[in-house]
Amino acid sequence: MYQWSLGILILCLMLISMVLKANIYQARILFFILSVLTILLAFSFWFNIKNLMLTYLCFVILSCLLFAFELPQLLDPRHNKRLIHWGDREIFQFVFERKPPFIGLGGRLRPLVRCRIFSPAAEAFGVRFATNVWGFRNEKDFGESPEKNETRILSMGDSYSTGYGNEQDRFLGPFLERGLQKTFPNQKILVMNAEVSDPSYGLYYFQNYSNRFAPKIVVYGLCNNDVLQSYWFISYFKIFSFARDKLVPGPGSGTDISVFHQTDFWDKVKDITYPVPGTYFHDQNIGKRQSFIENLSEFRALIYLKQLFFSKEKEDSIFDKRVPEVIRMELDDRKKRLIDGYMNLGFLYKKRIPFVDRMHRVYFKSLRIMASRAKRNGQLFVLIYFPQRIQVQEREWEEYRNRWSLNAKDFDLNLPNKRIAQYCRIHGINFLDLTGPFRDAAREKNLYLPNDGHPNRLGHELAAQVLKEFLSQKIKSF
């Protein structure tokens, strides 16, 4: 009996030492295992029930097998107690700053970061993340002045452009750099990846640092929420103001704001709804703690078993993220808010919404000033649009319509990109729309992270290919 107890005690000490680096799901399951082992051991000792020892032994063996598959992760020196999330201060030096300098030389990221960050596509390890001495999401350092025969490209944008959820070498910038380097082997190609959030912070960054690292080409990546965020920081929060063709600190700079949880703002747009209530609602579980079964299902041993006996293709659920204030409103009347901080169906809605028009005026002015400054600098300026999942994946749009009782005739899935394209034609701005290429490719493969709106590795690779084909012709003329 004492030998058994000693062996189990040693096992417990080993597991407890590991839990100091364990993820939440591992810690909860380990606590359950140790509790059951303690109960079995107590019953066997107090009531002298010898038959329990066989049960005890089987439970120990199964528990050891369960954690055996976790050992590579727990013992890996790269593994942290928790994965860092996009937007955390460990990797972001500037997060919607309210006073100068607002943003750094390489954008919002901290310089010289080496870590692993959370990704919806990675089960436990996350993905590798690195920044250089300037704060660009580049692994290698570079000087302020280009080397001989070097072509520099500044890639600006938010998490869509700078590879949220993707490995350090598997997002737009690195894919573009490698592709152009193969096309132009006699030149050195450098793509500098600056995370700048949205066109308001992006414009402020560009007017201050556009020539600092001497890029010949400037690429700005656009996505759905840029329209809303530009309006927030310039017209609503007034962090910035337009002063002729320049962005300057506004009367709201220095004030305290909570970007995604501004009740006053969401109250102002609460009546911009789709008129018909939805027939399906699934948000009652939002914010609830994971169940025991959900914790258990995250163990690699069970994932491997599931893949062995079931299909390996993971089916995405509908991506339907919203801010908490909007969720509460929609729970009350089940009407879809057309401005919700993420999907923003008002941008796809055919019926004219004056508030959406006002947001676009601010948005387009920011882009026009950026393009004008690039032209004065002698830089090629290109906008590239990343479409939403529902613009690309027909099945998901159909399911989303059914969830919210949306009539397809009320929406134009091409309206956001058509609006940008029209503005760019009038003002002579280069514009690449990824909606068509993404739709074509989506017939055969998924281009988005699981249950998320950001592009995965394949999406970034396709975006880089489209951009490379366009830039190749331009670089030849340099």
Buried (B, 14 or more C-beta within 10 A) or exposed (E): EEEBEEEBEEBBEEBEEBBEBBBEBBBBBBEBBBEBBEEBBEBBEEEEEEEBBEBBBEBBEEBEEBBEBBEEBBEEEEBBEEBBBBBBEBBBBBEBBBEEEBBBBBBBBBBEBEBBBBBBBBEBBBBBBBBBBBBBBBBEEBEEEBEEEBBBBBBBBBBBBBBBBBBBBBBBBBBBBBBBBEBBEEBBBBBBBBBBBBBBBBBBBBBBBBEEBBBBBBBBBBBBBBBBBBBBBBBBBBBBBBEEEEBEBBEBBEEEBEBBEBEEBBEEBBEBBBEBBBEEEEEEEEEEEEEEEEBBEBBBBEBEEEEEEEEEEEEBEBBBBBBBBBBEBBEEEBBBBBBBBBBBBBBBBEEEBEBBEEBBEBBBBBBBBBBBBBEEBEBBBBBBBBBBBBBBBEEBBEBBBEBBBBEEEBBBBBBBBEBBBEBBEEEEBBBBBBBEBBBEBBEEEBBBBBBBBBBBBBBBBBBBBBBBEBBEEEBEEE
